[in-house]
Amino acid sequence: MSIAETEVPAEPVPPAWRLLLGYVRPHRWALLAGALLELVTEATGLLLPLVARGLIGGLSHDRPITKALLGMCELRAAMAMWSRTRRCCPVRCATTCCSATRRPTTPTWSGC
């Protein structure tokens, strides 16, 4: 009898995406929130040039620019707020995943 005949057949290895899904599943809501905030941030980033065009058009035609200027400030403030929140969700998720799998060597702060 040879060694090959006495070995127990190996179990099939699951695909890599299934292994990763096991790590993502507990944090799916944080990742989804981060993705939605990313979408909102990018949408406001696309709106900003349109508001700037209205502002420049108002200046060139001697119209009041108060609404366009306030709209531009509101969009910029919303982008800053959403961008900060968007960065925190995946960072917290990654910090939780990493700390669950290994012990950190130095104390870390995510800034959120």
N, C-alpha and C positions, 0 to 999 in steps of 0.2 A: 504494500500500500504506500502510495506517495503522499507527500504533504499536500499537494493540490487536491487530492481526493478527500482529505479529512477536513479541509477548511470549510467554514460556514459561508454560504454565499452572502455577499455584502448587500445591504439594503440600498435601493436606488436613492441617489442624492436629489433632493428637490431643486427645482430651478432657482437661480439667484434671486429673481424677483419675488419669489415666495418667502425667501429668507428675509429680504428687506421689508416686505409687507408686515412681517411680525414686529419689526422695530417701529414702523410708521403707524400702525393701527392704534396704539395707545395715545398718540399725539395728533390724530387726524383732524381734530377740531381746531387746534392751534395752527396747523399747517393750512387748513382751509381758510381760517380767518386771515392769515398772512397773505394768502393768494388773493382773497377778495380786496384787502386793503391795497395790495399792489395794483390791482386793476383800477381801483378808484383813483389812486395816485397818478397812474399813467393817463387816465381820462382827464383829470384836471390839468395835467401837463400839456395835453393836446388842446385844451380850451384856452390856455393862457395866450398863445399867439393870436387867437381870434379876438380876445378882449383887447389886446395891444393894438390890433388893426383898427378896432372901433375907436380907441383912444386917439390914435394918430389921425384917423379920419375926422374926428371931432375937432381936433386942433386945426386941421387944414381948412375946415369949413366954418370956423368961428362958432361952433356949438358948445354948449356946456359939457365939460368932461368929468363932472363930479361922479356921475353914475359909473362911467367906465373906469375911473380911477379907483373908486371904492370896490368895484367888482374885481379889479386886478389885485387889490390888497387882500380881499377875502379869499380869492383863489390861492394866492401865495401862502396865506396863513393856513388854509386847509391843507395845502400840499405839505407844508412843514409838519403839521400835526399828524397827518396820515402817514407820512414817511417815517416819522419817529415810531409810531405805533406798529407799522408794518415791519420795521426792523426788529422790534422786541419779540414778536410772536415766534419766528423761526429760531432766534437766538435762545429763547427760553426752552424751546423744544429740544434744540441741539444740546444745550447744557444738561437738561434732564436725561437725555439719551446717553450722553458721554459719562455722566456721573454714575449712571446705573451700570455701565459696562466696565468702568475702570475707576480706580481711586485717583483723584487729582493730586499732582505733586505739589502744586502751589495753589493758594486760594485765588479764585477768579471772581470777577464781577462783570456781569453782562452789560451794565450801564442802563438797565431798564428799571 
